[in-house]
């Protein structure tokens, strides 16, 4: 499974990078680098959880899980978001603690050059890993892989701030050494900010939130493009991991035979799977309407407030 291979690559890279960053942080006396290494350590933990979780996601539907195990992906994405927030809070606390001591007269040690080298290496490697992972996450339509990509990007952002802070502390004298913990504090805010959308999307899926108004409108127009469908009613949607579930009532002429109505609904189902994936869960209910009635074309916006695309 490609999602697992992408995560394994991140795991191997994170392992080596985390060990090097910790060594550079302690050897180079850099609080920012130690905080950055801790952030990378959370990446390692979530990599392991995602790999284990994908074993469950790959399981087919069974007697007790009619819709498969896709919700596990939302749990994994949520776990990534929570660990990002935890890492951000920890880095913020560590940085503010060092800044407080600096203003109370305690000296901050000058970071070593090895810490700066580790920071630059981290920026380059994590940004590359983000681009690689986000590409596959979008291609696979996997929230967990996309969440991991943003995990890598937040680490790259963290390392950018760390590079600036360590560089300033190394090259601009004793007073500039406050830049090291200050960089850690600033970056922690960006880490937390990146985690909030991940958590929000994961909670939406777990709480059975419907698809965006734009997506539901697209669904409506696709259904209405099938000859014989006079309208839609009670459209309900939700996301189940990388696939979606669609439940909708189709309004058809009451004079149609059961076979004719079935053929029309089969065309609708084929069209929806063609546009939203073969694994789409589709439940169609046919409702008869009079041939002489005014054509009905109820749109999702009539019955619910459209939400903007995430």
N, C-alpha and C positions, 0 to 999 in steps of 0.2 A: 504494500500500500504506500503510495507516494507520500501521503501526509506523515506517515511514520518515518520514512527515509529522510524527509526534510527535518523532522524533529531530532532524529539521531545525529544529523550533521551539526545542528545547533548544540546538541549535548556535548559532542566531542570538542567543538571549538570553545564552548563555554568552560569546559573542564580545564583545558590548558590555559585559557585566558584568565580564569579566576585564580588559579594557583600562581601564575606569574604576577598578577596585580596585587595579591596579598603579599607576596615576597617583596615586590617593589615598594609597596606601601610601608611595610615594617622596616625594610632596609633603607628606604628613602625618607623615613620620618614624616610621612604625608597622611594627614587625617582624611583629606579628600580622596586619596587613592584607596585607603582602607575602606571608606564608605562606598566607593565605586566598586570595589571588589565584593563587598557585601551585597550590593545590588546584583552583581553577576551571579552570586551564589543563589539568589532567589530564582534567577533564570534556570540554574541547574535543577533546582527542586521542581519547578514547573515543567521542565523538559521531561523529567522522569515520570511525573504524574500524567502528562499528556500521552507519553508512549504507552503507559499501562492502560490509560483510559481508552485509547484507540483500539485496544484488543476487544473492549466491550462494544464500542461503536460498530465494529465490523460484523458483529453477530447479527444474523438475519432475524426477522420477526419470528416469534415462537408462540406457544399456547398462552403464555402469560404476558406477552408483549406484542400485541397485534400491530403496533406501529414501529416496531424495531426498538433500537436503543439509542436513537439519535440525540435524546435529551442529555445524555452523558456529555456530549460536546459542549452544551451550554454550561454544565457544571464545571467542566475543565476551564472554559473561558472565564467563568466567574472566579475560579481559584486563581487564575493568572492575575485578574484584576485586584483581588484581595491582597495577594502577595506584593503586587506593585505598590499599593497604598501602604502596606506595612513597611516595605523598603523605604518609601518616600518619607514616612514619619520617622523612621529610625535615622535616616541620613540627616533630616532636619534637626532632630534632637541633638545628634552628635555635633553637627556644625555650630548650632547656637550655643552649645555648651563650651566649645572651644573659643568662640567669639567672646562670650561672657568672661572667661578666664583671661583673655587677652586684654580686655578693658579694665580688669581688676589688677593688672600689673604683671600677670604671668607671661613669660616669653614663649612664643611659638617657635619651635625648631625649624630651621631652614630645610625645606624638602630637598632630597637628593635628585640628581639628574636622572637616575633610573626610574623614578616615579613619573617624570615627564615623558620619558620614552614609552613607558607602559600606557600612559594616557593616550598618546598619539596612536599607538598600535591598537588600542581598544576602539578608538573612534573609527579607524579605517576598517577593522575587521567586523565590528558590529553593524556599521552602516551597510557593508556588503551583505552581511547575513540578513539584515532587514529586507533589502531589496529582493534577495533570493526567496525568502520565506513569504513575503507579501504577494509576490508573483504567483507562487503555487497556491497560497491561501485563497486568492481570488479565482484562480482557475478551478480549484476543487470546491469552491463555495463553502469553505470550512471556517466557521467562527473561531474554533480553537487554534487553527494554524494562523489565522489573521491576528488573533490575540497574541500569539507567540511572536509574530513579526513586530508588533508594537512594543512587545517586551524588549526585543532587540533594539528597536529605534530609541526607546527611552534610555536604554543603557548607552547608546551612542550619544544621545543628548547629555547624559550624565558625564560621559567622558569628555565631551567638548568643554563643559563647564570646568571639569577637573583639570583639563589641559591649560585653560586660561588661568585658573587659580594657581596651579602649581608653577606655571611659567612665570607669572607675576611674582610669586613668592621666591622663586629661584633667582630671578634676574634684577629685581628692583629693591632689594634691601630689606632690613629688618621690619620696617613699618608695613611693607607690602605683604608680609607673611600672613596677614589676616585674610588675604585673598584666597588662601587655600581652604579654610573652613567656610568662608563666605560663598565660594563657588559651590560647595556641597549643599548649602542651604538653598541657594537659588535653584539649583538643579532638582532638588527634592520637590519643589513646587510643580515643576514640569512633569515629574514622574507621576505625582498624584493626579494631575490634570489629565494625563494620558490614560490613567486607569479608570476614571469615572465613566467615559463612554462604553468601555468594555463591560463594566458591571451593569450599566443600564441596559445594554443590548441583551446580555445574558438573563437579566431579570425579566425583560419583556418576553423572551422565549419561554422561560420557566412558568410565567404567569399567563401563558397562552395569548399573548398580544397578537392582534391581527397584523397582516402585512400593511405597508404604507398605503395611503389613499391612492397614490399614483399606480402602485402595483395592482390594487383591486380594480381601478378603472381600466387598466390594461387587460385584466382578466375579463371584465364585462364586455369590452369591445371585441375581444377574440371570440367570446361565446356568441355575441350578436352577429358575427360575420358568417356564422353557419346558417345556411338556408333552412328554414323551418322553425327556427327559434324566434319567438315573438317577444321575449323579454326574460329577465332574470329576477329572482326573488330570494331573499334570505341568504345572501352570499356571506359565507363565513370562511376565514382563512387563518392559518397559523403556521409557524415554522417548527420543523422537527429536525434539528441538526442541519445537515446540508440540503435537505429536501423540504417541500412545503405540502400542506394538506389543504384541500379545497372542498367545501361543502356548499352546494348551490341548488336552488330549485329552478328548473327550466320551464318556461311557459310556452305551450304548444297548442296548435289548433285541436279542438276537441273531436274533430271529425277524422283525425288520423288514426290508423290502425295501430295496435300495439307494436307490430313489427316495424312500421314506419317511424313511430316515435323512438323505438329502440335504435334504429339506424341513425337517426339524427343525434341522439345522445352519444352514440359510439363515435360519430364524427367530432363532437365536442370534446370527448375524452381524448381522442387521438391528437387533436389540435393543441389541447392544453399540455399533454405530455411532450409534444414536439417542441413547445416553447418554454416549458418550465422543467423538463427533465423526465426521463423514463421512470424514475422512482417516485414521482409525484403521487400522493394519495388523493384520489378523487372520488367524491360521493355526489351522485346526481339524482335529483328527484324530479319527476315530470308532473307538471300541473296542467290540466286542460283549460283552455279559454275559448270563448265563443268566436267563431269565424267573423261574426259581425261586430264584435267588440272593437273598440279603438285599440290599435296596436300598443302594447305595453313594452316599454324599454327602461325598466327601473335601474337606476345607476346606484352604485354604492354610496355616493355622496348624499343621496336622498334619505338614507337611513342612518348614516353615521358620519361623524366628522372625520374628514381625511387627515391623516398625519403626514408630515413631510418625510421624504425619503431619508433613511439614516445615512 
